[in-house]
């Protein structure tokens, strides 16, 4: 079986070498880039299974800029991204996730944690990237194109809300706590507050409301949220 390729976008040689050695020992094949331009070329040429992306990079584009660019590209948006950064504040973590990052690791980190996070993100990415469209009532999600439509009309949706909706639509009629949603959609090691889930639920409902599908996402009082095709009024 061919090893999965991971692109490491990091401009500090010592850190890049340490990550490369760690991942190669874990059975992955590594690609390297030191800035956004080089990283984009590697992605186009090799289409890696995952990208480890440093927040701060040389040049006029940051890691966040590159992440946003990838997530807006229909051909590349499904490649999972883990942000690497020394920024540990809550607001920066949310900022990175809102840009479309699948997980977030704050430096310094252990090699064991790094490999564990990569495996978890690849598992989640595989689970959320099935090839068959999912349709509930008139709401449709196409994993191949990563487009969401309501009654045939395309909905402009951000990467975080897309992942949340994809999880809900592929796991209907079950109540999930905020902690479970953080684990399933963002990864259990992403330390953001539970209220962040509420913010993204509100955003998702607002996107669905003009098409009368906000009621598919239901608040389960005392627990969390549930996705059901038996709609109720928006909670």
Secondary structure by P-SEA (a helix, b strand, c coil): cccbbbbbbcccaaaaaaaaaaaaaabbbbbbbccaaaaaaaaaacccccccccccccccccaaaaaaaaaaccccccbbbbbbcccccaaaaaaaaaacccccccccccaaaaaaaaaaaaaaaaaacccbbbbcccbbbbccccccccccccccccaaaaaaaaaaaacccccccaaaaaaaccccccccccaaaaaaaaaaaaaaccccccccccccccbbbbbbccccccc
